[in-house]
Amino acid sequence: MDIHQVSSVDFDLQKKIAQELEPLNFIYPDFKDWLTQKVFRQLNTDMRKIFVAQENEIICGILILKDTDKEKKICTLRVTPRYSRLGIGSQLIKLAQSELKTEYPVITVSENHREEFRPIFEKFEFSFHQRYFNYYKEETTEYSYNGPIEPGESNTFYKTS
């Protein structure tokens, strides 16, 4: 298995990534637009990076990072179900820590997937920071670890609209 950074001009791989991440559109309603209009367009800057774990041409895992002066964040961490429990998620977390130059990058998870992320959060000693109701999707709670979703945000924030 190979883990490598996605180039801003590798449109074929970007298309495969979008297809692989398509199920996230049901959890995060604006996910597709965010991915194509923001992340892919910012790959030529140091602010956004995508890494893929691949075996031959098959995508096993995807890591999307945001790295600014104010925010060191894992935006997306996804391991293809067929490749789960093989250590790919841990490799991607270690890569994120190295790229973002922090042991504790901010990461969020939807209430529907919190339990499946619990073992990796415990392994890397990520600490629960805050819960956000209706933040990304109506009637759904998002949980942040290692810091707030948005820098400078108060610790008692619950978005309601």
N, CA, C and O of each residue as an XYZ file, in Angstrom:
644
protein
N       0.836     -1.176      0.000
C       0.000      0.000      0.000
C       0.883      1.241      0.000
O       1.927      1.285      0.650
N       0.441      2.234     -0.736
C       1.182      3.483     -0.903
C       0.312      4.646     -0.428
O      -0.873      4.699     -0.759
N       0.874      5.569      0.336
C       0.168      6.788      0.726
C       0.887      7.955      0.067
O       2.091      8.137      0.247
N       0.142      8.742     -0.697
C       0.762      9.875     -1.380
C      -0.181     11.074     -1.424
O      -1.397     10.945     -1.281
N       0.420     12.239     -1.625
C      -0.333     13.489     -1.697
C      -0.937     13.637     -3.083
O      -0.321     13.284     -4.089
N      -2.146     14.163     -3.117
C      -2.864     14.371     -4.371
C      -2.460     15.718     -4.955
O      -2.439     16.731     -4.255
N      -2.147     15.717     -6.216
C      -1.751     16.927     -6.926
C      -2.977     17.731     -7.356
O      -4.053     17.176     -7.584
N      -2.796     19.035     -7.462
C      -3.889     19.912     -7.904
C      -4.274     19.671     -9.356
O      -5.337     20.112     -9.794
N      -3.423     18.975    -10.108
C      -3.729     18.721    -11.518
C      -4.064     17.255    -11.798
O      -4.224     16.869    -12.956
N      -4.170     16.452    -10.768
C      -4.525     15.040    -10.950
C      -6.047     14.904    -10.906
O      -6.620     14.442     -9.920
N      -6.677     15.316    -11.993
C      -8.134     15.370    -12.059
C      -8.781     13.987    -12.030
O      -9.883     13.836    -11.503
N      -8.122     12.990    -12.580
C      -8.674     11.633    -12.544
C      -8.755     11.123    -11.105
O      -9.760     10.536    -10.705
N      -7.699     11.348    -10.337
C      -7.708     10.911     -8.944
C      -8.712     11.727     -8.130
O      -9.385     11.182     -7.255
N      -8.818     13.013     -8.407
C      -9.811     13.841     -7.717
C     -11.221     13.307     -7.973
O     -12.053     13.282     -7.066
N     -11.482     12.888     -9.190
C     -12.802     12.320     -9.527
C     -13.042     11.029     -8.740
O     -14.148     10.807     -8.246
N     -12.027     10.180     -8.621
C     -12.150      8.942     -7.848
C     -12.391      9.244     -6.371
O     -13.178      8.565     -5.712
N     -11.712     10.258     -5.863
C     -11.889     10.657     -4.460
C     -13.321     11.120     -4.235
O     -13.956     10.729     -3.255
N     -13.831     11.950     -5.137
C     -15.209     12.440     -5.019
C     -16.201     11.272     -5.019
O     -17.171     11.281     -4.262
N     -15.960     10.285     -5.854
C     -16.838      9.112     -5.898
C     -16.743      8.315     -4.594
O     -17.757      7.861     -4.063
N     -15.548      8.153     -4.096
C     -15.335      7.397     -2.859
C     -15.981      8.094     -1.657
O     -16.469      7.436     -0.739
N     -15.979      9.409     -1.672
C     -16.528     10.175     -0.556
C     -18.003     10.523     -0.727
O     -18.580     11.205      0.120
N     -18.608     10.070     -1.796
C     -20.008     10.384     -2.080
C     -20.961     10.074     -0.913
O     -21.887     10.853     -0.686
N     -20.779      8.979     -0.165
C     -21.686      8.723      0.963
C     -21.698      9.830      2.024
O     -22.660      9.940      2.784
N     -20.652     10.642      2.084
C     -20.613     11.724      3.074
C     -21.615     12.838      2.768
O     -21.918     13.663      3.630
N     -22.129     12.857      1.532
C     -23.151     13.839      1.177
C     -24.417     13.655      2.008
O     -25.170     14.609      2.200
N     -24.659     12.452      2.501
C     -25.845     12.193      3.309
C     -25.652     12.655      4.753
O     -26.621     12.945      5.454
N     -24.403     12.721      5.188
C     -24.104     13.167      6.546
C     -23.895     14.678      6.566
O     -24.329     15.365      7.491
N     -23.228     15.182      5.536
C     -22.913     16.600      5.428
C     -23.508     17.122      4.119
O     -22.917     16.930      3.056
N     -24.662     17.776      4.182
C     -25.398     18.157      2.967
C     -24.612     18.957      1.936
O     -24.880     18.819      0.743
N     -23.666     19.775      2.337
C     -22.908     20.590      1.383
C     -21.538     19.988      1.077
O     -20.660     20.674      0.553
N     -21.356     18.725      1.401
C     -20.035     18.111      1.287
C     -19.492     18.138     -0.143
O     -18.336     18.506     -0.352
N     -20.293     17.759     -1.111
C     -19.815     17.703     -2.503
C     -19.340     19.077     -2.986
O     -18.283     19.191     -3.608
N     -20.118     20.106     -2.700
C     -19.714     21.460     -3.099
C     -18.443     21.890     -2.384
O     -17.547     22.475     -2.993
N     -18.366     21.595     -1.078
C     -17.167     21.931     -0.312
C     -15.944     21.249     -0.919
O     -14.901     21.881     -1.092
N     -16.068     19.976     -1.240
C     -14.946     19.213     -1.789
C     -14.514     19.763     -3.146
O     -13.328     20.008     -3.367
N     -15.457     19.955     -4.043
C     -15.097     20.351     -5.407
C     -14.792     21.843     -5.537
O     -13.874     22.224     -6.263
N     -15.549     22.684     -4.847
C     -15.386     24.123     -5.005
C     -14.318     24.725     -4.089
O     -13.741     25.766     -4.405
N     -14.055     24.068     -2.956
C     -13.088     24.630     -2.015
C     -11.820     23.780     -1.959
O     -10.733     24.265     -2.272
N     -11.953     22.525     -1.564
C     -10.767     21.699     -1.325
C      -9.964     21.483     -2.601
O      -8.769     21.777     -2.627
N     -10.588     20.977     -3.656
C      -9.838     20.712     -4.884
C      -9.205     21.985     -5.439
O      -8.095     21.941     -5.970
N      -9.890     23.105     -5.322
C      -9.349     24.372     -5.829
C      -8.192     24.903     -4.985
O      -7.375     25.681     -5.476
N      -8.117     24.490     -3.727
C      -7.061     24.987     -2.845
C      -5.882     24.012     -2.732
O      -4.992     24.214     -1.907
N      -5.872     22.973     -3.547
C      -4.768     22.012     -3.484
C      -3.441     22.603     -3.940
O      -2.380     22.076     -3.606
N      -3.491     23.677     -4.691
C      -2.247     24.305     -5.131
C      -1.707     25.290     -4.095
O      -0.737     25.999     -4.364
N      -2.327     25.340     -2.913
C      -1.842     26.169     -1.812
C      -1.374     25.236     -0.689
O      -1.589     24.025     -0.738
N      -0.739     25.819      0.309
C      -0.339     25.014      1.464
C      -1.481     24.828      2.454
O      -1.360     24.066      3.413
N      -2.594     25.528      2.219
C      -3.701     25.490      3.170
C      -4.454     24.154      3.143
O      -4.894     23.692      4.196
N      -4.612     23.535      2.004
C      -5.356     22.275      1.871
C      -4.467     21.206      1.266
O      -3.709     21.453      0.328
N      -4.582     20.005      1.830
C      -3.850     18.861      1.297
C      -4.753     17.641      1.367
O      -5.536     17.472      2.302
N      -4.622     16.801      0.353
C      -5.308     15.510      0.353
C      -4.254     14.433      0.181
O      -3.353     14.548     -0.650
N      -4.383     13.384      0.983
C      -3.539     12.207      0.859
C      -4.443     11.006      0.637
O      -5.522     10.907      1.220
N      -3.989     10.097     -0.214
C      -4.737      8.856     -0.423
C      -3.837      7.669     -0.141
O      -2.649      7.668     -0.462
N      -4.430      6.673      0.461
C      -3.780      5.378      0.632
C      -4.346      4.503     -0.475
O      -5.560      4.334     -0.589
N      -3.458      3.949     -1.289
C      -3.907      3.130     -2.411
C      -3.149      1.814     -2.453
O      -1.964      1.732     -2.131
N      -3.880      0.799     -2.861
C      -3.276     -0.488     -3.156
C      -3.550     -0.728     -4.625
O      -4.699     -0.905     -5.032
N      -2.497     -0.732     -5.415
C      -2.630     -0.693     -6.873
C      -3.396      0.582     -7.214
O      -2.932      1.666     -6.861
N      -4.511      0.507     -7.863
C      -5.289      1.704     -8.194
C      -6.511      1.866     -7.283
O      -7.323      2.768     -7.491
N      -6.641      1.016     -6.296
C      -7.809      1.030     -5.413
C      -7.553      1.960     -4.223
O      -6.534      1.848     -3.541
N      -8.488      2.872     -3.988
C      -8.385      3.785     -2.853
C      -8.786      3.038     -1.585
O      -9.884      2.489     -1.493
N      -7.881      3.027     -0.614
C      -8.124      2.367      0.675
C      -8.468      3.377      1.760
O      -9.205      3.064      2.695
N      -7.934      4.589      1.635
C      -8.173      5.617      2.636
C      -7.912      7.001      2.077
O      -7.149      7.177      1.127
N      -8.571      7.988      2.694
C      -8.455      9.377      2.255
C      -8.309     10.273      3.484
O      -8.997     10.090      4.488
N      -7.415     11.229      3.388
C      -7.174     12.200      4.451
C      -7.188     13.595      3.829
O      -6.438     13.870      2.893
N      -8.041     14.469      4.351
C      -8.083     15.856      3.893
C      -7.718     16.745      5.078
O      -8.313     16.643      6.151
N      -6.736     17.613      4.873
C      -6.229     18.478      5.936
C      -6.425     19.945      5.608
O      -6.411     20.348      4.445
N      -6.610     20.741      6.664
C      -6.600     22.198      6.557
C      -5.506     22.693      7.495
O      -5.493     22.367      8.682
N      -4.590     23.481      6.946
C      -3.448     23.950      7.719
C      -3.299     25.457      7.538
O      -2.793     25.929      6.520
N      -3.749     26.201      8.546
C      -3.587     27.655      8.542
C      -2.952     28.054      9.863
O      -2.763     27.218     10.746
N      -2.626     29.329      9.998
C      -2.056     29.814     11.255
C      -3.023     29.595     12.417
O      -2.600     29.335     13.544
N      -4.318     29.701     12.138
C      -5.329     29.591     13.185
C      -5.902     28.183     13.338
O      -6.504     27.875     14.366
N      -5.724     27.334     12.342
C      -6.416     26.045     12.363
C      -5.552     24.913     11.811
O      -5.025     24.995     10.701
N      -5.421     23.865     12.603
C      -4.734     22.628     12.219
C      -5.788     21.531     12.321
O      -6.060     21.024     13.409
N      -6.371     21.171     11.199
C      -7.579     20.351     11.254
C      -7.549     19.176     10.279
O      -7.120     19.304      9.132
N      -8.015     18.035     10.768
C      -8.328     16.896      9.906
C      -9.771     17.109      9.472
O     -10.694     16.947     10.271
N      -9.966     17.469      8.220
C     -11.307     17.744      7.715
C     -12.047     16.456      7.371
O     -13.251     16.342      7.598
N     -11.323     15.497      6.827
C     -11.919     14.219      6.456
C     -10.910     13.119      6.699
O      -9.746     13.225      6.311
N     -11.368     12.067      7.341
C     -10.580     10.849      7.532
C     -11.518      9.705      7.194
O     -12.505      9.466      7.891
N     -11.203      9.011      6.133
C     -12.105      7.941      5.670
C     -11.273      6.752      5.238
O     -10.345      6.880      4.439
N     -11.616      5.602      5.773
C     -11.020      4.343      5.332
C     -12.135      3.531      4.699
O     -13.198      3.348      5.293
N     -11.891      3.053      3.509
C     -12.872      2.236      2.808
C     -13.225      1.038      3.686
O     -12.330      0.373      4.208
N     -14.522      0.754      3.856
C     -14.922     -0.342      4.755
C     -14.170     -1.651      4.522
O     -13.839     -2.352      5.479
N     -13.907     -1.977      3.302
C     -13.192     -3.222      2.965
C     -11.776     -3.249      3.561
O     -11.213     -4.322      3.773
N     -11.208     -2.076      3.826
C      -9.835     -1.978      4.341
C      -9.772     -1.527      5.804
O      -8.700     -1.196      6.310
N     -10.923     -1.515      6.477
C     -10.916     -1.080      7.873
C     -10.237     -2.126      8.755
O     -10.160     -3.306      8.415
N      -9.753     -1.653      9.891
C      -9.089     -2.491     10.900
C      -7.759     -3.084     10.417
O      -7.329     -4.139     10.885
N      -7.122     -2.390      9.478
C      -5.809     -2.826      8.993
C      -4.713     -1.825      9.360
O      -3.563     -1.983      8.949
N      -5.064     -0.807     10.126
C      -4.080      0.189     10.546
C      -3.953      1.386      9.623
O      -3.109      2.254      9.848
N      -4.775      1.445      8.591
C      -4.690      2.556      7.637
C      -5.089      3.866      8.306
O      -4.447      4.895      8.092
N      -6.142      3.834      9.113
C      -6.574      5.039      9.824
C      -5.473      5.575     10.720
O      -5.247      6.784     10.772
N      -4.787      4.689     11.423
C      -3.677      5.115     12.294
C      -2.542      5.721     11.481
O      -1.956      6.725     11.886
N      -2.231      5.124     10.344
C      -1.180      5.685      9.483
C      -1.565      7.085      9.006
O      -0.727      7.985      8.955
N      -2.832      7.258      8.662
C      -3.281      8.568      8.188
C      -3.279      9.602      9.318
O      -2.947     10.765      9.085
N      -3.643      9.195     10.530
C      -3.578     10.120     11.679
C      -2.127     10.546     11.918
O      -1.857     11.728     12.126
N      -1.198      9.596     11.891
C       0.219      9.929     12.093
C       0.712     10.883     11.014
O       1.477     11.805     11.296
N       0.276     10.661      9.789
C       0.640     11.559      8.695
C       0.064     12.959      8.946
O       0.745     13.962      8.732
N      -1.186     13.019      9.398
C      -1.809     14.317      9.705
C      -1.032     15.032     10.799
O      -0.783     16.233     10.694
N      -0.649     14.317     11.841
C       0.121     14.924     12.925
C       1.442     15.496     12.409
O       1.864     16.579     12.816
N       2.075     14.766     11.524
C       3.343     15.215     10.959
C       3.145     16.436     10.052
O       3.864     17.428     10.172
N       2.180     16.356      9.158
C       1.933     17.453      8.211
C       1.469     18.729      8.914
O       1.859     19.834      8.535
N       0.636     18.564      9.937
C       0.085     19.719     10.648
C       0.975     20.185     11.796
O       0.733     21.224     12.410
N       2.014     19.389     12.071
C       2.975     19.707     13.135
C       2.297     19.880     14.500
O       2.583     20.817     15.246
N       1.390     18.946     14.799
C       0.727     18.907     16.097
C       0.279     17.488     16.395
O      -0.172     16.771     15.503
N       0.404     17.088     17.646
C      -0.081     15.769     18.050
C      -1.596     15.747     18.165
O      -2.209     14.680     18.135
N      -2.205     16.929     18.298
C      -3.632     17.006     18.572
C      -4.358     17.910     17.582
O      -4.822     18.986     17.958
N      -4.463     17.488     16.324
C      -5.224     18.285     15.365
C      -6.714     18.248     15.698
O      -7.203     17.274     16.269
N      -7.418     19.293     15.344
C      -8.865     19.318     15.509
C      -9.470     18.330     14.517
O      -9.035     18.231     13.369
N     -10.471     17.611     14.980
C     -11.218     16.699     14.117
C     -12.643     16.652     14.647
O     -12.858     16.734     15.857
N     -13.611     16.521     13.762
C     -15.001     16.402     14.181
C     -15.582     15.111     13.629
O     -15.099     14.551     12.645
N     -16.636     14.660     14.298
C     -17.301     13.440     13.854
C     -18.797     13.571     14.157
O     -19.195     14.113     15.188
N     -19.593     13.068     13.249
C     -21.039     13.076     13.418
C     -21.445     12.063     14.485
O     -20.773     11.053     14.697
N     -22.553     12.356     15.143
C     -23.051     11.442     16.183
C     -23.238     10.017     15.650
O     -23.104      9.051     16.402
N     -23.542      9.885     14.371
C     -23.779      8.566     13.778
C     -22.512      7.734     13.640
O     -22.582      6.517     13.473
N     -21.356      8.384     13.708
C     -20.085      7.671     13.512
C     -19.131      7.827     14.688
O     -17.977      7.404     14.627
N     -19.619      8.430     15.744
C     -18.752      8.699     16.902
C     -18.186      7.410     17.501
O     -17.005      7.348     17.844
N     -19.017      6.398     17.622
C     -18.572      5.155     18.243
C     -17.494      4.450     17.414
O     -16.561      3.881     17.981
N     -17.607      4.479     16.096
C     -16.587      3.806     15.281
C     -15.248      4.539     15.307
O     -14.210      3.928     15.053
N     -15.254      5.840     15.611
C     -14.010      6.599     15.722
C     -13.413      6.534     17.123
O     -12.242      6.863     17.310
N     -14.204      6.113     18.112
C     -13.758      6.100     19.508
C     -12.419      5.390     19.700
O     -11.552      5.947     20.374
N     -12.194      4.187     19.146
C     -10.909      3.521     19.380
C      -9.697      4.319     18.882
O      -8.664      4.354     19.550
N      -9.818      4.945     17.739
C      -8.675      5.698     17.214
C      -8.472      6.990     18.003
O      -7.336      7.422     18.195
N      -9.565      7.614     18.463
C      -9.430      8.807     19.295
C      -8.767      8.456     20.624
O      -7.938      9.214     21.130
N      -9.132      7.311     21.184
C      -8.502      6.865     22.431
C      -7.027      6.528     22.213
O      -6.176      6.887     23.027
N      -6.734      5.848     21.127
C      -5.348      5.468     20.827
C      -4.437      6.687     20.762
O      -3.316      6.659     21.269
N      -4.921      7.757     20.136
C      -4.102      8.959     19.961
C      -4.368     10.011     21.042
O      -3.886     11.141     20.956
N      -5.146      9.621     22.062
C      -5.442     10.494     23.197
C      -6.074     11.823     22.773
O      -5.772     12.873     23.341
N      -6.954     11.764     21.768
C      -7.702     12.947     21.368
C      -8.754     13.207     22.441
O      -9.389     12.274     22.933
N      -8.935     14.464     22.799
C      -9.879     14.768     23.867
C     -11.115     15.472     23.318
O     -11.035     16.355     22.465
N     -12.252     15.047     23.841
C     -13.520     15.673     23.473
C     -13.472     17.139     23.856
O     -13.028     17.491     24.949
N     -13.933     17.998     22.949
C     -13.930     19.431     23.213
C     -15.351     19.972     23.362
O     -15.663     20.656     24.337
N     -16.217     19.660     22.380
C     -17.515     20.330     22.345
C     -18.479     19.595     21.441
O     -18.069     18.891     20.518
N     -19.764     19.762     21.712
C     -20.774     19.216     20.808
C     -21.529     20.366     20.153
O     -21.714     21.428     20.746
N     -21.963     20.129     18.913
C     -22.629     21.159     18.125
C     -23.903     20.557     17.544
O     -23.843     19.635     16.730
N     -25.038     21.069     17.954
C     -26.316     20.573     17.447
C     -26.726     21.421     16.245
O     -26.674     22.649     16.304
N     -27.135     20.768     15.157
C     -27.565     21.437     13.911
C     -26.434     22.175     13.211
O     -26.704     23.100     12.445
N     -25.202     21.811     13.438
C     -24.094     22.563     12.846
C     -23.953     22.291     11.350
O     -23.964     23.219     10.541
N     -23.823     21.036     10.993
C     -23.686     20.676      9.576
C     -24.996     20.154      8.988
O     -25.284     20.346      7.807
N     -25.786     19.487      9.839
C     -27.033     18.892      9.369
C     -28.092     19.045     10.446
O     -27.828     18.850     11.632
N     -29.282     19.394     10.019
C     -30.386     19.596     10.943
C     -30.666     18.327     11.763
O     -30.624     17.210     11.248
N     -30.947     18.534     13.034
C     -31.284     17.457     13.970
C     -30.142     16.453     14.178
O     -30.386     15.309     14.561
N     -28.917     16.872     13.931
C     -27.752     15.998     14.099
C     -26.705     16.729     14.936
O     -26.526     17.941     14.814
N     -26.022     15.975     15.781
C     -24.970     16.541     16.614
C     -23.607     16.172     16.045
O     -23.355     15.026     15.671
N     -22.746     17.163     15.990
C     -21.360     16.988     15.574
C     -20.497     17.168     16.817
O     -20.744     18.066     17.622
N     -19.492     16.320     16.974
C     -18.602     16.384     18.128
C     -17.203     16.786     17.678
O     -16.661     16.216     16.731
N     -16.625     17.767     18.360
C     -15.253     18.167     18.025
C     -14.301     17.635     19.090
O     -14.647     17.514     20.265
N     -13.103     17.326     18.638
C     -12.031     16.827     19.491
C     -10.816     17.728     19.302
O     -10.541     18.204     18.201
N     -10.104     17.948     20.387
C      -8.855     18.723     20.415
C      -9.038     20.213     20.160
O      -8.046     20.934     20.054
N     -10.255     20.691     20.059
C     -10.492     22.112     19.863
C     -11.817     22.356     19.186
O     -12.503     21.412     18.794
N     -12.189     23.631     19.043
C     -13.470     23.972     18.423
C     -13.443     23.797     16.911
O     -12.377     23.761     16.296
N     -14.627     23.688     16.321
C     -14.735     23.590     14.860
C     -14.150     24.834     14.208
O     -13.419     24.746     13.221
N     -14.475     25.989     14.766
C     -13.963     27.241     14.217
C     -13.082     27.913     15.257
O     -13.478     28.031     16.417
N     -11.891     28.354     14.859
C     -10.986     29.007     15.817
C     -11.629     30.231     16.466
O     -12.347     30.991     15.817
N     -11.361     30.404     17.744
C     -11.882     31.568     18.451
C     -13.305     31.430     18.927
O     -13.854     32.362     19.515
N     -13.913     30.288     18.686
C     -15.302     30.056     19.046
C     -15.434     29.832     20.551
O     -14.525     29.294     21.184
N     -16.548     30.238     21.115
C     -16.741     30.029     22.563
C     -16.934     28.557     22.863
O     -17.245     27.776     21.964
N     -16.753     28.171     24.107
C     -16.871     26.767     24.498
C     -18.290     26.317     24.755
O     -18.501     25.148     25.080
N     -19.276     27.192     24.625
C     -20.654     26.805     24.900
C     -21.543     27.010     23.687
O     -22.740     27.257     23.836
N     -20.996     26.914     22.520
C     -21.702     27.193     21.285
C     -22.540     26.002     20.828
O     -22.029     24.886     20.736
N     -23.813     26.226     20.545
C     -24.673     25.223     19.928
C     -25.428     25.919     18.807
O     -26.349     26.691     19.074
N     -25.065     25.666     17.584
C     -25.678     26.328     16.450
C     -27.121     25.841     16.297
O     -27.364     24.635     16.339
N     -28.058     26.730     16.125
C     -29.461     26.331     15.999
C     -30.063     26.733     14.665
O     -31.235     26.451     14.415
N     -29.310     27.369     13.822
C     -29.837     27.712     12.505
C     -28.720     27.729     11.491
O     -28.959     27.997     10.314
